[in-house]
Amino acid sequence: MLTLVTLTGADNKTNISKIEELSAEFPFVEWGFLIGSSFRGRFPTPSFFEELAGVQLNFSLHFCGGPLNYLLDGNLVLHPSIPYKIFQRYQLNFHGESISEKFASNLLKVEELKSHQIIVQMDGVNNWVLDFLLENGLDAVGLFDESHGAGVLPEKWPIAKQSLVGYAGGLGPENIKEQLKSIEKVSKANFWIDMETKVRTNDIFDLDKCRKVLEICMEYKNQRSLLNNIEHF
């Protein structure tokens, strides 16, 4: 069953009040924010994160570039004004670059990771990291993204063995209705979806496209709930 819809890539140009309005209307939405080696484009500035501090919504922070490398060295290094506690989940975006067991072990040294759910990008290269974190007591879940963050739809979705798993890669308002049906066939438990590239227009995070996705997902969730109720009779 679909549990969360993660819309990733809001930045300084995004209206926070409209994010709040969409969250009130669609409580299953999670807003994913990117943090990388710079504060430009899709990577919000610390001042934007400060504005988020007074907003209690479903937030995840997606580590890329330098901040991810710091994590793999055993350190959480953020700008002092970025309130990491507002994020319920941290996502590790490996983008297809293989990491060693040494670097994975360093993640266990980061105290802040122990109080957050960790999303491991399952890109076909570092899938083993999920089992490693779980074996060491962290709350970790996997996000299948075989396009390594490139936003490319796979030929087929991987079969999920976990009780909760995410799917990403090429999803957007124009295909989400059909793709949810395909994902449901391979995920026997709860799942969430994540999208970034196809909810942008001219490389700007597009809240109208986000709304369209959420409306379709709401209809899907309502239909699934109705079918489940009928099956229980």
Secondary structure in CASP SS format (residue, H / E / C, confidence):
PFRMAT SS
TARGET T0000
AUTHOR 0000-0000-0000
METHOD secondary structure of the structure
MODEL  1
M C 1.00
L E 1.00
T E 1.00
L E 1.00
V E 1.00
T E 1.00
L E 1.00
T E 1.00
G C 1.00
A C 1.00
D C 1.00
N C 1.00
K C 1.00
T C 1.00
N C 1.00
I H 1.00
S H 1.00
K H 1.00
I H 1.00
E H 1.00
E H 1.00
L H 1.00
S H 1.00
A H 1.00
E H 1.00
F C 1.00
P C 1.00
F C 1.00
V E 1.00
E E 1.00
W E 1.00
G E 1.00
F E 1.00
L E 1.00
I E 1.00
G C 1.00
S C 1.00
S C 1.00
F C 1.00
R C 1.00
G C 1.00
R C 1.00
F C 1.00
P C 1.00
T C 1.00
P H 1.00
S H 1.00
F H 1.00
F H 1.00
E H 1.00
E H 1.00
L H 1.00
A C 1.00
G C 1.00
V C 1.00
Q C 1.00
L C 1.00
N C 1.00
F E 1.00
S E 1.00
L E 1.00
H E 1.00
F E 1.00
C C 1.00
G H 1.00
G H 1.00
P H 1.00
L H 1.00
N H 1.00
Y H 1.00
L H 1.00
L H 1.00
D C 1.00
G C 1.00
N C 1.00
L C 1.00
V C 1.00
L C 1.00
H C 1.00
P C 1.00
S C 1.00
I C 1.00
P C 1.00
Y H 1.00
K H 1.00
I H 1.00
F C 1.00
Q C 1.00
R E 1.00
Y E 1.00
Q E 1.00
L E 1.00
N C 1.00
F C 1.00
H C 1.00
G C 1.00
E C 1.00
S C 1.00
I C 1.00
S C 1.00
E H 1.00
K H 1.00
F H 1.00
A H 1.00
S H 1.00
N H 1.00
L H 1.00
L C 1.00
K C 1.00
V C 1.00
E H 1.00
E H 1.00
L H 1.00
K H 1.00
S H 1.00
H C 1.00
Q E 1.00
I E 1.00
I E 1.00
V E 1.00
Q E 1.00
M E 1.00
D C 1.00
G C 1.00
V C 1.00
N C 1.00
N C 1.00
W H 1.00
V H 1.00
L H 1.00
D H 1.00
F H 1.00
L H 1.00
L H 1.00
E H 1.00
N C 1.00
G C 1.00
L C 1.00
D C 1.00
A E 1.00
V E 1.00
G E 1.00
L E 1.00
F E 1.00
D C 1.00
E C 1.00
S C 1.00
H C 1.00
G C 1.00
A C 1.00
G C 1.00
V C 1.00
L C 1.00
P C 1.00
E C 1.00
K C 1.00
W C 1.00
P C 1.00
I C 1.00
A C 1.00
K C 1.00
Q C 1.00
S C 1.00
L E 1.00
V E 1.00
G E 1.00
Y E 1.00
A E 1.00
G C 1.00
G C 1.00
L C 1.00
G C 1.00
P C 1.00
E C 1.00
N C 1.00
I H 1.00
K H 1.00
E H 1.00
Q H 1.00
L H 1.00
K H 1.00
S H 1.00
I H 1.00
E H 1.00
K H 1.00
V H 1.00
S C 1.00
K C 1.00
A C 1.00
N E 1.00
F E 1.00
W E 1.00
I E 1.00
D E 1.00
M E 1.00
E C 1.00
T H 1.00
K H 1.00
V H 1.00
R E 1.00
T E 1.00
N C 1.00
D C 1.00
I E 1.00
F E 1.00
D C 1.00
L H 1.00
D H 1.00
K H 1.00
C H 1.00
R H 1.00
K H 1.00
V H 1.00
L H 1.00
E H 1.00
I H 1.00
C H 1.00
M H 1.00
E H 1.00
Y H 1.00
K H 1.00
N H 1.00
Q H 1.00
R H 1.00
S H 1.00
L H 1.00
L H 1.00
N H 1.00
N H 1.00
I H 1.00
E H 1.00
H C 1.00
F C 1.00
END
